[in-house]
Each structure stands twice: as structure tokens, then as C-alpha cells.
């Protein structure tokens, strides 16, 4: 079973700061570093490091060819990662002393998908394959529709959340993987239990994985609800933790593991991720 990830590829510019910059303030950073990033690329790397069979579909500019090469070294199939005239997408990331982050994203090449690109990829897919999506590329709605027309499963992580997401054909999504902010935007509820109930009513055919940071994770499908506690660790940088969770969850899911095993593996991997700096570079490898 392959996981086909239509996902963003970014260059991350990371600044370590005492606090997030305020309106009108000029703030000196304590350090600066460049990492490979993009929610899509991060999730593909997490999948690969969790020993999943992953195909990444993406776009980079000439300035991002090194990102494609990095993904290839991780064992990711990059046959559908194309170089375009637009600059590679990038992110400006502030990381404060508590390890929290604030991010500005420029889409660049990530916003140059065409319908022909989608069709070309899906022609190679098999019925047991899974398509993974985030919200840092264009034509997400078209990808969902075309994926379901092929009879494939759709896993959607609506990050970064936007008003446009509610206009997507979300009833076609098989698995939502969301955090509390995304859950509130989709359901209109704030408390985790209410988010789960509301999502169940809105999308009764879908499974929901609601990540709660330090409070763990809740999985729900119909009347089945599973909660798993988080592990206690000292966070250094939370960038990439959600992507690590998704990669490990889906890797275990693709191997036919129980939902409990999928959640436990994902929590363990993401808890390791937050103790390291960077996004893709902080993702742990599965030891076998």
C-alpha cells in the first residue's frame, strides 16, 4: 500500500527569539537557521522515516532542487516532484523560549498545481493506496474529488486552516487529522468532546483524529472513541510535531495496525520531535 502525498515543499527560515515580535517592534533574533520544510514534505519525510511506502507529489523552483534531492535520500519516490518557474515556497518561523512557534508562509511553487498534474498521478494509483492532503497547495478540492472518483481513501489535514476549507467536498474525506484550532473552525465547538461530537454529525462517514498537544489525542468513528495520553517531555521546538504525528500514524495504519497502535506510535514519535530543533530535521527514525 502506497501513501500518495500531494504536499507543499518549503524552505524554512527559523529565528530563535525571546518572544514573538509585536506590532511596530523590531526584534533581534538569538539565532538563525535554514531547514527543509513544508507540511507536505515534512509529512512525507515522517512517513519515510516510519518505513512507509510514500510517493510525494509537489513543486519546487530552481532554488529548491536541493529539497527534492534531500527527499530522495530519505527514500521518498519523487517522480512527481517537478521544477517550475515560480520560486520555492518558504516559511518565516519564530521560535520563542517556550518552544512555541509563529509562522508566515509564502506559497510560491506550491500554488502551481494543474488538473493534468492530478490526473497523471492518480493514473498510477491502485485501489488500496491512500492519498494524503494538507492545505498549503492549490486545487485541494479537485484532488479530493478526483481521488474519490478513483475509489481511493482520502486523509486530510486542513492546515493551515482557512475559510476556503469549508467549501471543499469534505464529506468525501475518509480520515480527518486535526488539532483543536482546526477542529473549532470546522465544527464551531471549542471543547474536544464537543468537537468530536460535532464532527461526527457533520461527517458521519469519516474518522476523526483530534490531536490535543500535551493532553494527548482522541480518535472517533461513529460510536467508537479512543483516547491516548501524551508523553511528558521538555519541549524545545514544536515545529513539525503535528507532521511527525501524521506520518507515523499513517505509516502504522498502512501496515494494518490497530488504531490504538497507530496512535501510540504517533504520540511517541511526535514527543521525540519536540525535543529537537527544526521541522524535517527533528523527525525521528523508526528503529527496526
N, C-alpha and C positions, 0 to 999 in steps of 0.2 A: 504494500500500500504506500503510495506516494502522497506527500503533502505539497501541493502546489501553492506557493505563496506569492500572490500579486501584491508586492510591497515596496515601500519607499526605501531609498538608499540615500543617506545624508553624510555630509562631513560635519562632525560635531566640534564646535569651538567652545571649550569648557573653561570657565573662570571661577576660581575659588574666592569667595567674598565673605566678609564678616556678617553682612546682611544683604538682602535683596535691595537693589537700587530703588530709590524713591523718586517720585516725580520732581524734576528740577535738580536732582542731585547728580554730581559727577563722583564716581566711586572708583578707587584704585583696587585692583584685584591682588590677591596674595600669590596667585599662580595662574598659569595659562597652559593649556594642552590641547592638542588636536587628536580626535579619535574617529574611528569609523562609527557611523550611527544610522539613524532612520529606524522607525519602529519595525518596518518590514524586514530590513536587513538584520536587525538585532534578533528578531524572532526566528529568522532562517538560521542564523548562527547558533541560537539556543537549540533549535531542532537538530542541527547537525551535531552539536556537542552532546546532545542526548541520544545520539546514534539513530536518528530518524532518517528516512529517505526523503530528501527535500529538494524541490525544484524552485528556484527563485525567478520570478518574472519582474523585471524592473528596468529603469532607465537611468543613465548617468551622462554627464557631459565629459569632455576630454579631461577635465580636471579631476574626474572621479574614476578613471580607469584603474587606479590602484585599489579602489574599493572592490571592484569586480575580482581583481586578482586575489585580494585577501579572502573573499568569499570562496573562491575556487580552492584555496589552500585549506579551507575548513571542510572540504568535501561536498560543498553545495554544487548542484547542477546549475550552471549559469548560462546555459544555452540560449535562454530567453532574456538575458540582460543585455540591452542594446545601448550603444553610444549615440547620442543625439546632439544637435547644435546648442541646445539650452544648457546653462550651467548646472552642475550637480546641485541637488537640494542641499541645504545646510541648516544647522541649528546653532543658535547662540544660547548657551546654557550657564546659568548662575547656580553655583552650589554653595549653600551657606554652612555655618559651623555645625549645624544640627544634621547635616547631610541631606537636607531637603533641596529641591531644585525648582527653578523658574526658567521656562524655555520659550524662545521665539523661533519660529520655523519659517524658512523660505522654501516653497515647493520646487521651483526650478524644473529640472528634467522629470521629476516625479509626476508632473501635471501634463505630460505629453502623450498619454495612452490614447490609442485609437481602437475602434471596434474591430478592425482587422487584426490587431495585435492579440486581442482577447480570443478571437475565433481560432487563430493559428495555434495558440497554446492549448486550448481545450480540445482540439482535434487529436492531440497526443494523449489525452487523459483516458483512464479506464474507470469503469463504474464504481470501483471500490475506493478510488482516490478521494482526497479531501482538498477543498480549496479554502485557503486562509486569506482573510482580508483585514486591513485596518482602514483608517480614514485619512491617510496622508497622500493619496493618489487621486487622480480624477477617474470618472466613469465607474465608480464603485457600484452604482445601481445597475449599470449594464452588465457588469461582471457577475453580480448576484443572479440576475435573470438568465444570462447565458449559461451559467454554471448549473442552475436547476433544470434548465431545458435539456441538459445532458445527463440528468439523473444523479449528479454528484452532491456530496454533502458540502454545506457552506458553514464555515466558522467565522464569525465576525467579531472583531474587537474595534468598536467605534471610537477610536482615539486617534487624533484629538477630536473631541465631541464638537459638533456644530449643528446649527439649526437645520441644515440640509439633510442630516441623517434621518429625520423623521419622515422625509419624503421618499426614502429608499424602500424597496419592497421587503421590509423586514419580516413579513410573515413567511418568507421563503428561507429564513436563516434557521439552520439546524441547531447551532450552539452559539449563544452569546457569551463572550468573556468580557466582563465589565467591572469597573471599580465603582465606588459609591457615588462619585460625581457623575459618571456616565449613567449609572442606574437611576439617579434622581432625574436627570434630564430626559431619560426615556420613559420613566414611569410616573413622574410627578410626585414621588414619595421620597422621604429623607431617611427614614429608619430602615435598616437592612431587611427586617422581616416583612415590612410593608412593600419594599421594592420587589422582593421575591414574589409576593402575592400578586402585585400589580402586573409584573412581567408575565406571570402565569396566565392571567386573564387576557392580557393584550396579545400574547403569542403562545397559545396553548400547545402548539406542536413543537415548540422549541425547548431546549435545555438552557439553563442559565447558570453560569459560574460567576458568582459575585465575590470579588476579592476585597478584603477589608483591612489590608495593611497589617498592623500589629495585632488586629483582632482575628486574623485568620481568613477563612474562606467559606462560603456557602454554595453548595450545588443544589439545584432544584429541577425536577422534571415531573410534572403532574403532582402526585401526592408524595413522591419520593424527595426527601430533603436530607442532605448530608452536610454536617459542619465539621471543619477541621481547624484546630487551633494553630496559631503561628508559633514559630520558634523564637525564643528570646535571644537576640544578638545585639551588638552595638553597631548601629548604622553609621557608615562613613559617607556613602553616596547612594541615594535611592534610584538614581538614573539607571534604567534598564531592568529594574526588578520585575516590573509587570511583563516585560517582553520575555524575560527568563522563565517566569511562571508559565506563560502561554506555550513557549517552546517545549518545556518539559512535560506539561500536561498533555499536549497533543502527541508528543513522541510516545508516551506510555499508552495513550488512547489508541494510537495506530497499531500498537502491538497487542491490542485486545485485553489490556489490563482492566481491572475493576476501577470504577470511578474513585473509590477510596484510595487505591494505589496511585492513580493519576494525580489526585490532589496532594497526597503526601509527598510524592516525588517533586512536584512543582513547588510546594512550600519549602522543602529542604533546599532546592536549587536557588530559589529567589532569596532565601535567608543568607546563603553564602554570597550571592551577588552584592547585597547591600553593604557587605564588609569590605568591598573593594571599590576603587575609583574607576570612573569611566562607564560606558554603556556596554558595547560589544566586548570590550576587553575584560569586563568584570564577570562575564558569564562562565560558570564552572563547566568542566567536562565530566561526563559520566564515566566512572571507573568501572571497567568490566574485567 
